[in-house]
Amino acid sequence: MAETSTGERHEFQAEVNRILDIVVNSLYSKREVFLRELISNASDACDKLRYEAQLDGNLMGDDPDLKITITPDAKTKTLTVADNGIGMNHDELVANLGTIAGSGTAQFAEQLAEAEKDLAKKEKADMSLIGQFGVGFYAVFMAADEVTVISRRAGSDEAWAWTSDGRTGFEIAEAGADTPRGTTITLKLKKDAKEFSETLRVETVVKTYSEHVGMPVWIATDGQSNQVNEAAALWARPKSEISADQYTEFYRHTGHAFDEPWLTLHNKAEGTISYTSLLFIPSMAPFDLFDPARRHGVKLFVRRVFITDECEGLVPAWLRFLKGVVDSEDLPLNVSREVLQNNPVVAKISKALIKRVLNELKKKAKKDTEGYATFWETFGQVLKEGIYEDEGRRQELLKLARFKSTGGDGWVSLDDYIARMKEGQDSIYMLTGDKTEAMRQSPMLEAFKAKDIEVLLLDEPVDEFWTMSTDAYEEKPFVSVSRGDIDLSGIAGGDDKDETKDEEPAGDVAPLVAMIKLALESSVKDVRESKRLTDSACCLVVDEGDMNMRLQKMLRASGQLGAEGERILEINAKHPLIRSLAERAKGDGGSREIEDMAYLLFDQALILEGELPKDPALFARRMSDAMAKAVS
């Protein structure tokens, strides 16, 4: 080990301490995965150097043969994993090994706490979360009392040493000038982890987890070194020679994941363009699925040489859950990341990949409805982004989409919805909101329930955007039940035969409408008699062409919209309360009472939409006054 000088002391980020506690105390039955993580990181470091060396030939120096060397030492109870890859400088050591970046960190801590509530599921949940949040390096502390990482970045003369016991933080100091390029990680093993200082045990772990790694893995012991893996690109081998377990381990290696792949797609294309793709759809969502950067997990290789994992033109953002590799035969090795974004070869590969993924999803949706429903619950929100962003594939994605509806508790496709449409119905009705169960109770659905007309319930933020850009599916227009003046008279069903049963006429509510409109002129766009209400006294809707109420609410919360939106108050002329108020509106002296009741109706409608009254104290006073009059 290279000599180090006394250096600076750092505390771990708070979330790291929490993760380390989980790792050390919960994952002992799977502790050998730490070695897989170290080998995967070393392989990535070698891949990155091989790419950067295409642009700067001096980076390889006199050490061009990239490899990973593992040295178990039973005498000293240590295990060393070394690579001669890209290496890290001071800042990279601090950033990569001392913090956990990403918008999902707080969510991770919450899920860890939630997992601990169910002790029977604790180990499984913790294992999943560790993999989900990409913190595999910290698994070293399952087996080590102390870890030292010594690294020199390619092209730099400075070397640095990072040391930690996994509890109190870490120290970083300059390392000796004789430090070779790359990274060397040395573990002082725990007493009950000494098995990892034995050559046979280490070799077994490497063959189990890392046989597919593209870099040669050597085990050095007693002055001799032996390569223990094939170091061949798995994706270049025929599918008939690859087992399901090998695919799974490759997925975990390339995606730094712990779960099983939900779908594996291995394909070799030859023709005008030649490439091989090995893609996976995970069974669980990664923590950064909704990170603003929206990066995918597909690595681009050229003739087995790693180029980049940040090629935006390769996979659209709405398929960012994909993991795996694409290896092209037609791109130059020295292509830059900037040129890749507009490269016609990349564009053709991307088009073919998207087509293949969507076709496979169609097959799964048809043959395995239950499995596809699980996939949709995990990644449906992301695919919906494609409905909004990719006009050319909009109809294809709509066919894959699944929705909750008033027709039952399960998922429904648009084809199923259309097949169940009522006689005379020519539109697909939908309602957007925050929670499905709350939407099921919405007064806007009353007329639809009366006629047994199914309505799609859309409760995800992305629904507000794709519904604005999507007019129809299979020539059936989408219609929001919260928009416009709904008229269902042409649709058969429900209580059509009972419309003339013993029911009092609605009466003239025009004077009442005028008084309510005058009272609420600063709060609503309009007041009108409703055709959609059967049981409730009132509800809020928006005009055709106006912004959806939920989107208004989202924009108000972010400060992009004023306190009042363009909303319409609809009143039910057949409701006893409205009939009573209509009679009082015809008389004299009731204007103040009508004004108070107008605000109570408006505030009630706001509450039904999940909002608070503008003035809760005034709402409470008016409600108390109304109740007092009712009982007096």
VMD Tcl script that draws the C-alpha trace (Angstrom):
set ca {
  {0.00 0.00 0.00}
  {1.31 3.46 -0.87}
  {2.31 5.69 2.01}
  {-0.01 8.49 3.05}
  {0.44 11.72 4.98}
  {-1.83 13.03 7.74}
  {-4.85 14.58 6.02}
  {-8.20 16.24 6.49}
  {-11.17 14.87 8.39}
  {-14.71 14.75 6.96}
  {-18.04 13.77 8.45}
  {-20.37 11.57 6.46}
  {-23.51 13.09 5.04}
  {-26.37 12.35 7.47}
  {-28.08 9.97 5.07}
  {-24.84 8.00 4.64}
  {-24.72 7.25 8.37}
  {-28.27 5.93 8.18}
  {-27.47 3.76 5.18}
  {-24.31 2.41 6.76}
  {-26.29 1.40 9.83}
  {-28.73 -0.53 7.65}
  {-25.94 -2.12 5.61}
  {-23.90 -3.23 8.59}
  {-26.80 -4.54 10.64}
  {-29.26 -5.91 8.10}
  {-27.60 -7.50 5.10}
  {-25.33 -10.17 6.58}
  {-26.98 -13.05 4.75}
  {-26.05 -11.44 1.42}
  {-22.78 -9.86 2.39}
  {-20.82 -11.32 -0.56}
  {-22.55 -8.81 -2.86}
  {-20.04 -6.18 -1.70}
  {-17.43 -7.86 -3.90}
  {-19.70 -7.73 -6.92}
  {-20.20 -4.01 -6.35}
  {-16.47 -3.36 -6.11}
  {-15.80 -5.34 -9.30}
  {-18.59 -3.50 -11.12}
  {-17.18 -0.13 -10.07}
  {-13.68 -1.20 -11.15}
  {-15.00 -2.38 -14.52}
  {-16.76 0.96 -15.06}
  {-13.51 2.79 -14.22}
  {-11.62 0.77 -16.84}
  {-14.36 1.38 -19.42}
  {-14.18 5.12 -18.82}
  {-10.41 5.17 -19.23}
  {-10.62 3.19 -22.44}
  {-13.03 5.78 -23.81}
  {-11.03 8.83 -22.70}
  {-7.87 7.25 -24.12}
  {-9.49 7.41 -27.56}
  {-9.35 11.19 -27.23}
  {-6.03 11.42 -25.35}
  {-3.64 8.58 -26.12}
  {-1.24 9.64 -23.34}
  {-3.65 8.56 -20.59}
  {-2.77 4.88 -20.96}
  {0.96 5.55 -20.55}
  {2.99 2.36 -20.25}
  {0.10 0.39 -18.72}
  {-2.34 -0.28 -21.62}
  {-3.70 -3.64 -20.45}
  {-6.77 -2.84 -18.38}
  {-7.65 -5.33 -15.67}
  {-9.00 -5.90 -12.17}
  {-6.83 -7.64 -9.60}
  {-8.17 -9.14 -6.36}
  {-5.73 -10.10 -3.62}
  {-7.03 -12.10 -0.64}
  {-4.56 -12.38 2.24}
  {-5.45 -14.87 4.96}
  {-2.42 -13.91 7.08}
  {-3.32 -10.22 7.40}
  {-7.10 -10.83 7.16}
  {-7.38 -8.33 4.31}
  {-8.89 -8.25 0.84}
  {-7.70 -5.88 -1.88}
  {-9.48 -4.99 -5.11}
  {-7.40 -2.95 -7.56}
  {-7.96 -1.63 -11.07}
  {-5.83 0.42 -13.45}
  {-8.78 2.40 -14.78}
  {-9.58 6.12 -14.79}
  {-8.99 6.69 -11.05}
  {-10.25 9.56 -8.89}
  {-8.86 12.88 -7.77}
  {-9.40 14.51 -4.36}
  {-12.79 16.05 -5.12}
  {-14.10 12.90 -6.79}
  {-13.16 10.80 -3.76}
  {-15.06 13.15 -1.47}
  {-18.08 13.35 -3.78}
  {-18.28 9.66 -4.68}
  {-17.49 8.10 -1.31}
  {-18.67 10.68 1.20}
  {-22.08 11.73 -0.01}
  {-25.14 10.37 -1.72}
  {-26.22 12.76 -4.42}
  {-29.67 12.85 -5.97}
  {-33.17 14.05 -5.28}
  {-34.27 10.72 -3.81}
  {-32.12 10.81 -0.66}
  {-34.85 12.01 1.67}
  {-37.28 9.53 0.16}
  {-34.71 6.80 0.72}
  {-34.44 7.62 4.42}
  {-38.23 7.56 4.72}
  {-38.49 4.17 3.04}
  {-35.75 2.75 5.26}
  {-37.70 3.85 8.32}
  {-40.90 2.37 6.89}
  {-39.15 -0.93 6.13}
  {-38.02 -1.29 9.74}
  {-41.64 -1.28 10.96}
  {-42.17 -4.74 9.49}
  {-39.40 -6.88 10.93}
  {-40.50 -9.92 8.93}
  {-39.83 -8.05 5.71}
  {-36.97 -5.93 6.97}
  {-34.02 -7.75 5.41}
  {-35.67 -8.06 2.01}
  {-36.81 -4.44 2.04}
  {-33.41 -3.13 3.12}
  {-31.65 -5.15 0.42}
  {-34.00 -3.77 -2.22}
  {-33.58 -0.21 -1.03}
  {-29.79 -0.41 -0.92}
  {-29.77 -1.47 -4.56}
  {-32.56 0.90 -5.55}
  {-30.70 3.93 -4.29}
  {-27.38 3.08 -5.91}
  {-25.28 2.95 -2.76}
  {-23.58 -0.38 -3.38}
  {-20.08 0.79 -2.37}
  {-21.16 1.08 1.25}
  {-21.80 -2.67 1.28}
  {-18.04 -3.05 1.92}
  {-18.72 -2.27 5.57}
  {-20.73 -5.47 5.90}
  {-17.39 -7.28 5.76}
  {-14.82 -4.66 6.77}
  {-13.93 -2.87 9.99}
  {-11.92 -0.35 7.99}
  {-11.63 0.49 4.30}
  {-8.82 2.34 2.54}
  {-9.21 3.64 -1.00}
  {-6.06 4.89 -2.74}
  {-6.49 6.43 -6.16}
  {-4.61 8.37 -8.83}
  {-6.53 9.78 -11.75}
  {-5.19 9.10 -15.23}
  {-3.12 12.07 -16.42}
  {-2.52 13.39 -12.89}
  {0.62 13.22 -10.76}
  {-1.33 13.51 -7.50}
  {-2.65 10.50 -5.58}
  {-5.05 10.46 -2.65}
  {-6.05 8.06 0.11}
  {-9.57 7.82 1.57}
  {-9.94 5.91 4.86}
  {-13.02 5.15 6.94}
  {-14.34 2.77 9.59}
  {-17.87 3.28 8.28}
  {-19.05 4.94 11.47}
  {-17.55 8.29 12.31}
  {-16.74 9.72 8.89}
  {-13.62 9.54 6.74}
  {-10.12 10.96 6.35}
  {-8.50 11.97 3.09}
  {-4.79 12.57 2.62}
  {-2.13 12.69 -0.05}
  {-0.73 9.31 -1.07}
  {2.80 8.47 -2.15}
  {4.20 9.56 -5.50}
  {4.70 5.93 -6.51}
  {0.93 5.22 -6.50}
  {-0.04 3.58 -9.82}
  {-2.87 4.84 -11.98}
  {-6.32 3.67 -10.97}
  {-7.91 2.70 -7.67}
  {-6.91 0.23 -4.97}
  {-9.43 -0.66 -2.25}
  {-8.20 -2.53 0.83}
  {-10.58 -4.04 3.38}
  {-9.52 -4.92 6.92}
  {-12.00 -7.74 7.35}
  {-14.25 -8.28 10.34}
  {-13.56 -11.36 12.46}
  {-16.66 -13.10 11.16}
  {-15.82 -12.18 7.55}
  {-12.40 -13.77 7.32}
  {-13.79 -16.16 4.67}
  {-13.18 -13.35 2.16}
  {-9.45 -13.56 2.77}
  {-9.47 -17.12 1.39}
  {-8.74 -17.59 -2.32}
  {-11.30 -20.33 -2.99}
  {-14.15 -18.35 -1.42}
  {-13.27 -15.22 -3.38}
  {-12.99 -17.17 -6.62}
  {-16.43 -18.68 -6.05}
  {-17.98 -15.25 -5.50}
  {-16.34 -13.84 -8.64}
  {-17.55 -16.73 -10.79}
  {-21.05 -16.44 -9.33}
  {-21.52 -12.71 -9.75}
  {-18.93 -11.38 -12.20}
  {-18.28 -14.04 -14.82}
  {-19.82 -11.74 -17.43}
  {-17.75 -8.61 -16.63}
  {-16.02 -7.36 -19.77}
  {-12.71 -6.71 -17.99}
  {-10.36 -9.55 -17.01}
  {-10.55 -10.29 -13.29}
  {-7.38 -11.76 -11.79}
  {-6.89 -13.29 -8.36}
  {-3.39 -12.89 -7.00}
  {-2.18 -15.22 -4.24}
  {1.20 -16.59 -3.15}
  {2.97 -14.59 -5.84}
  {0.86 -16.01 -8.66}
  {-2.06 -14.53 -10.61}
  {-4.86 -16.35 -12.40}
  {-7.64 -14.92 -14.53}
  {-10.96 -16.26 -13.20}
  {-13.53 -14.88 -15.65}
  {-13.99 -15.01 -19.41}
  {-13.81 -11.21 -19.80}
  {-16.10 -11.47 -22.82}
  {-18.97 -9.13 -23.56}
  {-22.10 -11.08 -22.65}
  {-24.19 -9.28 -25.24}
  {-21.86 -10.50 -28.03}
  {-22.58 -14.15 -27.23}
  {-25.49 -16.10 -28.81}
  {-28.67 -16.08 -26.73}
  {-28.67 -19.89 -26.73}
  {-25.44 -19.87 -24.71}
  {-26.69 -17.50 -22.00}
  {-28.68 -18.68 -18.99}
  {-31.36 -16.71 -17.16}
  {-29.02 -16.40 -14.15}
  {-26.29 -14.92 -16.35}
  {-28.70 -12.37 -17.76}
  {-29.79 -11.45 -14.24}
  {-26.24 -10.99 -12.98}
  {-25.31 -8.91 -16.02}
  {-28.36 -6.72 -15.40}
  {-27.30 -6.24 -11.80}
  {-23.73 -5.50 -12.87}
  {-24.51 -2.95 -15.56}
  {-27.38 -1.32 -13.67}
  {-25.87 -1.58 -10.17}
  {-29.18 -3.15 -9.19}
  {-30.31 -5.80 -6.72}
  {-33.72 -6.71 -8.13}
  {-34.68 -9.16 -10.88}
  {-35.22 -7.82 -14.41}
  {-38.92 -7.76 -15.32}
  {-38.15 -8.09 -19.04}
  {-34.96 -8.97 -20.94}
  {-34.48 -7.95 -24.60}
  {-31.41 -9.31 -26.41}
  {-31.16 -8.55 -30.10}
  {-28.54 -8.44 -32.87}
  {-29.33 -6.27 -35.90}
  {-27.48 -6.57 -39.20}
  {-28.09 -4.63 -42.38}
  {-27.79 -0.96 -43.19}
  {-26.73 -0.50 -39.60}
  {-25.29 -3.20 -37.38}
  {-25.60 -3.21 -33.62}
  {-26.30 -5.47 -30.68}
  {-28.58 -4.49 -27.81}
  {-29.12 -6.11 -24.44}
  {-31.80 -4.20 -22.59}
  {-33.63 -4.77 -19.33}
  {-36.77 -3.38 -17.76}
  {-36.37 -3.49 -13.95}
  {-38.98 -4.99 -11.65}
  {-38.67 -2.05 -9.24}
  {-38.31 1.67 -9.86}
  {-34.90 3.26 -9.17}
  {-34.79 6.20 -6.77}
  {-33.92 8.71 -9.50}
  {-36.75 7.76 -11.86}
  {-38.23 11.26 -11.50}
  {-34.96 13.15 -11.19}
  {-35.17 16.37 -13.28}
  {-32.21 15.20 -15.40}
  {-34.33 12.23 -16.65}
  {-31.27 10.15 -17.56}
  {-31.62 6.62 -18.90}
  {-29.47 3.65 -17.85}
  {-28.30 2.44 -21.27}
  {-24.57 2.44 -22.03}
  {-23.28 2.95 -25.56}
  {-20.35 0.85 -26.79}
  {-18.58 0.89 -30.15}
  {-17.07 -2.48 -31.07}
  {-16.98 -3.48 -27.39}
  {-15.37 -0.17 -26.33}
  {-17.39 1.88 -23.83}
  {-18.24 5.33 -25.19}
  {-20.79 6.93 -22.85}
  {-23.76 6.36 -20.59}
  {-25.09 9.88 -21.31}
  {-26.16 9.67 -24.97}
  {-29.47 11.55 -24.88}
  {-30.35 10.62 -28.46}
  {-30.17 6.88 -27.82}
  {-33.17 6.42 -25.53}
  {-35.99 8.96 -25.05}
  {-36.58 10.30 -21.56}
  {-39.93 8.50 -21.39}
  {-38.09 5.15 -21.57}
  {-35.46 6.11 -19.01}
  {-36.23 3.08 -16.85}
  {-34.38 0.93 -19.42}
  {-31.02 -0.53 -18.35}
  {-28.41 -2.31 -20.45}
  {-26.02 -1.79 -23.35}
  {-26.04 -0.99 -27.05}
  {-22.94 -1.92 -29.05}
  {-22.62 -0.34 -32.50}
  {-20.41 -1.50 -35.37}
  {-20.93 1.67 -37.42}
  {-19.86 4.53 -35.16}
  {-16.22 5.71 -35.03}
  {-14.38 4.96 -31.79}
  {-13.31 8.56 -31.32}
  {-16.82 10.02 -31.62}
  {-17.48 12.76 -29.07}
  {-20.48 12.87 -26.77}
  {-21.60 16.16 -28.36}
  {-21.57 14.72 -31.90}
  {-23.59 11.70 -30.73}
  {-26.66 13.80 -29.96}
  {-27.37 14.46 -33.66}
  {-25.71 11.41 -35.21}
  {-27.93 9.73 -37.87}
  {-26.67 6.26 -36.92}
  {-27.67 6.83 -33.30}
  {-31.06 8.13 -34.47}
  {-31.68 4.95 -36.52}
  {-30.62 2.72 -33.62}
  {-32.88 4.68 -31.28}
  {-35.88 4.31 -33.59}
  {-35.34 0.55 -33.83}
  {-34.87 0.18 -30.05}
  {-38.07 2.09 -29.28}
  {-40.03 0.00 -31.77}
  {-38.72 -3.24 -30.27}
  {-39.44 -2.20 -26.67}
  {-43.00 -1.09 -27.49}
  {-43.69 -4.28 -29.44}
  {-42.50 -6.40 -26.52}
  {-44.69 -4.41 -24.14}
  {-47.69 -5.05 -26.40}
  {-46.98 -8.79 -26.26}
  {-46.69 -8.72 -22.45}
  {-49.90 -6.71 -22.15}
  {-51.74 -9.33 -24.21}
  {-50.21 -12.52 -22.78}
  {-49.63 -11.54 -19.14}
  {-52.22 -9.00 -18.05}
  {-51.41 -9.35 -14.35}
  {-47.66 -8.95 -14.90}
  {-48.24 -6.01 -17.23}
  {-50.45 -4.34 -14.60}
  {-47.54 -4.58 -12.15}
  {-45.22 -3.03 -14.74}
  {-47.71 -0.23 -15.36}
  {-48.02 0.57 -11.66}
  {-44.23 0.92 -11.54}
  {-43.45 2.77 -14.79}
  {-46.79 3.95 -16.21}
  {-46.21 7.56 -15.21}
  {-43.01 7.62 -17.24}
  {-44.61 6.13 -20.36}
  {-47.36 8.75 -20.10}
  {-44.67 11.40 -20.61}
  {-44.24 9.89 -24.08}
  {-47.95 10.46 -24.84}
  {-47.30 14.14 -24.22}
  {-43.86 14.43 -25.84}
  {-43.88 11.98 -28.77}
  {-46.71 12.87 -31.13}
  {-45.67 10.23 -33.67}
  {-46.06 7.41 -31.14}
  {-48.98 8.90 -29.21}
  {-51.64 6.45 -30.38}
  {-49.29 3.51 -29.86}
  {-48.57 4.59 -26.29}
  {-52.25 5.21 -25.59}
  {-52.89 1.60 -26.58}
  {-50.37 0.52 -23.92}
  {-51.76 2.85 -21.27}
  {-53.85 1.59 -18.36}
  {-56.24 3.61 -16.19}
  {-58.36 3.45 -13.09}
  {-62.05 4.04 -13.74}
  {-65.50 4.12 -12.19}
  {-66.11 0.75 -13.86}
  {-64.21 -1.20 -11.18}
  {-61.10 -1.37 -9.01}
  {-58.66 -2.81 -11.58}
  {-56.83 -1.31 -14.54}
  {-58.64 -0.68 -17.82}
  {-57.22 -0.14 -21.32}
  {-58.76 2.34 -23.74}
  {-59.77 -0.54 -26.01}
  {-61.65 -2.13 -23.10}
  {-63.27 1.21 -22.29}
  {-64.47 1.70 -25.87}
  {-65.85 -1.84 -25.97}
  {-67.99 -1.01 -22.91}
  {-69.27 2.36 -24.14}
  {-73.02 2.94 -23.90}
  {-75.38 3.22 -26.85}
  {-75.18 6.76 -28.15}
  {-71.83 7.45 -26.41}
  {-69.14 8.72 -28.76}
  {-66.63 10.21 -26.27}
  {-64.13 8.92 -23.72}
  {-64.98 10.64 -20.44}
  {-62.28 11.36 -17.86}
  {-61.74 13.19 -14.58}
  {-58.40 14.37 -13.17}
  {-57.68 14.79 -9.47}
  {-55.29 14.08 -6.62}
  {-56.64 10.78 -5.29}
  {-58.68 8.09 -7.01}
  {-60.95 7.40 -4.03}
  {-61.76 11.09 -3.62}
  {-62.57 11.36 -7.33}
  {-65.01 8.44 -7.07}
  {-67.07 10.62 -4.70}
  {-66.91 13.74 -6.88}
  {-70.29 15.40 -7.55}
  {-69.19 15.83 -11.19}
  {-69.77 12.10 -11.66}
  {-73.38 12.06 -10.48}
  {-75.04 12.25 -13.90}
  {-72.59 9.65 -15.24}
  {-73.35 7.28 -12.37}
  {-77.07 7.75 -12.99}
  {-76.63 6.54 -16.57}
  {-73.94 3.97 -15.67}
  {-71.39 5.69 -17.94}
  {-67.79 4.74 -17.20}
  {-65.33 7.58 -16.46}
  {-61.53 7.29 -16.39}
  {-59.97 8.54 -13.13}
  {-56.59 10.20 -13.67}
  {-54.66 10.93 -10.47}
  {-51.07 11.53 -11.63}
  {-49.54 14.99 -12.31}
  {-48.48 13.99 -15.83}
  {-52.15 13.44 -16.69}
  {-52.68 17.19 -16.72}
  {-50.20 17.56 -19.57}
  {-50.90 14.66 -21.93}
  {-54.65 15.26 -21.78}
  {-54.09 18.85 -22.98}
  {-52.17 17.65 -26.06}
  {-54.26 14.57 -26.91}
  {-57.58 15.01 -28.66}
  {-58.76 11.47 -29.30}
  {-58.06 7.74 -29.40}
  {-59.42 5.60 -32.24}
  {-61.42 8.68 -33.34}
  {-63.12 8.84 -29.94}
  {-62.54 12.32 -28.44}
  {-61.39 12.71 -24.84}
  {-63.84 14.79 -22.80}
  {-63.20 16.02 -19.27}
  {-66.27 15.76 -17.06}
  {-65.10 18.92 -15.29}
  {-65.20 20.99 -18.47}
  {-67.95 22.67 -20.42}
  {-71.66 22.12 -20.25}
  {-72.13 18.33 -20.10}
  {-75.16 16.96 -21.96}
  {-75.77 13.20 -21.65}
  {-79.31 13.18 -22.99}
  {-78.30 11.31 -26.15}
  {-76.79 8.38 -24.24}
  {-79.03 5.49 -23.28}
  {-78.93 3.82 -19.89}
  {-79.45 4.28 -16.18}
  {-82.68 5.91 -15.02}
  {-83.90 7.22 -18.39}
  {-87.30 5.59 -17.83}
  {-87.63 7.13 -14.38}
  {-86.93 10.74 -15.24}
  {-90.62 11.65 -14.92}
  {-91.18 9.86 -11.63}
  {-92.56 11.81 -8.63}
  {-90.11 14.65 -8.63}
  {-90.78 18.29 -8.01}
  {-90.04 20.58 -10.96}
  {-86.81 22.50 -10.76}
  {-88.47 25.88 -10.83}
  {-86.99 29.18 -11.98}
  {-83.50 29.70 -10.56}
  {-82.54 32.60 -12.83}
  {-82.94 35.27 -10.08}
  {-80.89 33.14 -7.67}
  {-78.19 32.60 -10.29}
  {-78.00 36.35 -10.86}
  {-77.66 37.08 -7.11}
  {-75.00 34.41 -6.56}
  {-73.08 35.68 -9.59}
  {-73.15 39.20 -8.16}
  {-71.95 37.99 -4.75}
  {-69.12 35.88 -6.18}
  {-68.11 38.10 -9.10}
  {-64.49 38.32 -7.87}
  {-64.19 34.59 -7.15}
  {-65.74 32.79 -10.12}
  {-65.95 33.28 -13.84}
  {-69.63 32.44 -14.02}
  {-72.59 30.83 -12.20}
  {-75.01 28.57 -14.06}
  {-77.56 25.81 -13.70}
  {-75.99 22.34 -13.84}
  {-76.83 19.36 -16.08}
  {-74.32 17.05 -14.40}
  {-75.54 17.17 -10.78}
  {-78.23 14.84 -9.45}
  {-77.62 14.71 -5.67}
  {-75.24 17.52 -4.71}
  {-76.18 21.18 -4.43}
  {-73.22 22.57 -6.36}
  {-69.79 21.95 -7.88}
  {-66.96 23.84 -9.55}
  {-66.10 23.30 -13.22}
  {-64.15 25.11 -15.95}
  {-65.16 26.33 -19.38}
  {-64.05 24.64 -22.59}
  {-60.61 25.96 -23.46}
  {-59.84 27.10 -19.91}
  {-57.11 25.62 -17.74}
  {-58.06 22.47 -15.84}
  {-58.79 23.06 -12.13}
  {-56.13 20.64 -10.94}
  {-53.53 22.35 -13.11}
  {-54.70 25.69 -11.71}
  {-54.17 24.27 -8.23}
  {-50.67 23.02 -9.10}
  {-49.68 26.39 -10.58}
  {-51.09 28.31 -7.61}
  {-49.05 26.10 -5.26}
  {-45.89 26.92 -7.22}
  {-46.67 30.65 -7.30}
  {-47.25 30.73 -11.07}
  {-50.94 31.59 -10.82}
  {-52.89 34.04 -8.71}
  {-55.20 33.05 -5.88}
  {-58.29 32.94 -8.10}
  {-58.64 30.77 -11.18}
  {-61.11 30.74 -14.05}
  {-63.78 28.53 -12.48}
  {-67.54 28.23 -12.87}
  {-69.97 27.45 -10.03}
  {-72.74 25.13 -11.14}
  {-75.88 24.74 -8.99}
  {-78.40 21.91 -8.99}
  {-81.85 23.45 -9.54}
  {-83.54 20.26 -8.25}
  {-81.71 20.20 -4.92}
  {-83.92 21.15 -1.91}
  {-81.42 23.77 -0.72}
  {-81.23 25.46 -4.12}
  {-85.04 25.37 -4.51}
  {-85.44 27.00 -1.10}
  {-82.87 29.67 -1.91}
  {-84.52 30.29 -5.29}
  {-87.83 31.04 -3.52}
  {-86.13 33.47 -1.15}
  {-84.37 35.15 -4.06}
  {-87.76 36.07 -5.50}
  {-88.76 37.91 -2.33}
  {-87.48 41.11 -0.75}
  {-84.87 41.51 1.96}
  {-83.01 38.26 1.45}
  {-80.00 39.61 -0.43}
  {-77.62 39.48 2.58}
  {-78.69 35.94 3.41}
  {-78.30 34.91 -0.23}
  {-74.81 36.45 -0.29}
  {-73.75 34.42 2.76}
  {-75.21 31.26 1.28}
  {-73.46 31.96 -2.03}
  {-70.10 31.99 -0.24}
  {-71.00 28.85 1.70}
  {-71.84 27.06 -1.56}
  {-68.59 28.24 -3.13}
  {-66.50 27.21 -0.11}
  {-68.25 23.83 -0.01}
  {-67.36 23.32 -3.69}
  {-63.76 24.25 -2.94}
  {-63.56 21.67 -0.15}
  {-64.89 19.01 -2.51}
  {-61.98 19.87 -4.82}
  {-59.47 19.38 -2.00}
  {-58.92 23.08 -1.35}
  {-59.46 25.23 1.72}
  {-61.86 28.18 1.84}
  {-60.13 31.48 1.14}
  {-61.11 32.72 4.62}
  {-61.61 29.69 6.95}
  {-62.68 31.88 9.90}
  {-65.37 33.63 7.86}
  {-66.51 30.27 6.47}
  {-66.89 28.93 10.03}
  {-68.90 31.97 11.13}
  {-71.25 31.73 8.15}
  {-71.69 28.01 8.75}
  {-72.51 28.59 12.43}
  {-75.06 31.29 11.53}
  {-76.73 29.01 8.98}
  {-76.91 26.14 11.48}
  {-78.33 28.43 14.16}
  {-81.12 29.59 11.83}
  {-81.85 26.00 10.83}
  {-82.47 24.87 14.42}
  {-84.22 28.01 15.66}
}
mol new
graphics top color blue
foreach p $ca { graphics top sphere $p radius 0.5 }
foreach p [lrange $ca 0 end-1] q [lrange $ca 1 end] { graphics top cylinder $p $q radius 0.2 }
display resetview
